[in-house]
Amino acid sequence: MARKMAVKPTKHEEYREVTYSSERWKQLKTLRCRAVWVMEALDAFHLLSITHGSIARGDVKVGSDVDVFIPEVQNSFLVETALEKAKVPINTRFIVQATPSYAMKAHIEIDEATTVSFPLMEMRRVEREFYRFGGEVNLNQLKTDLRVAGVDKRLMLIEPTEKGHVESSVIGKEESTAKTLGVAAETVLDRVHALMRRDTVGRTGVFVKKELAVDETFELALKKVSDLNPAVRRRMKK
């Protein structure tokens, strides 16, 4: 899989209107149809999910992914069964923990551009609101073609319009951005800090990333990692 070029935050005040081409609208529709396919498979097993990022906002581009997320801790067997019953392929499975303070998550790669993930431990408020910060929609909202506001990796607030979107920098406007998105100001400040730091020092990798064996469950993989890693055990207790 080709490595994507990092997108840097926009550090100056900026506002502009963007009109989408017919190709961009077509790509958005294609990606959303793929998300619906995966989310309907989960919904059939009463697993409520969201998709987030550019697919929720509408500002997709070449290389945009379909990221489906189940916000609540789930039994991994149920999730995998739901996908298998709908003939959604499961290619690779990982457990991932971004930092010691973040919840461990299960990641299922459907293909290079499509993933399903869910937490293996309870998330903090700022972790859950990360998805709303970037823009999130549920299955019903996807089916009604709803697009929502959210912040991209340049730290630009994307607000959908009939012809495309308007965008403006969130730097220096963190509190008003939080109100627009319906999240805590702490969440916006946390994401601004993280993305600005990434711009300064570069990507620092993730705290834990482990691929599962064919016969290994996510729960068993989590137990193995926690047995060896005190930081993971501490996060589980929280």
Helices and strands as residue ranges (DSSP letters): E 15-19, H 22-43, E 50-52, H 54-57, E 66-69, H 76-85, E 92-97, E 105-111, E 114-119, H 125-134, E 136-138, H 139-143, E 150-151, E 156-160, E 164-169, H 174-181, H 185-201, E 208-211, H 218-228, H 230-237
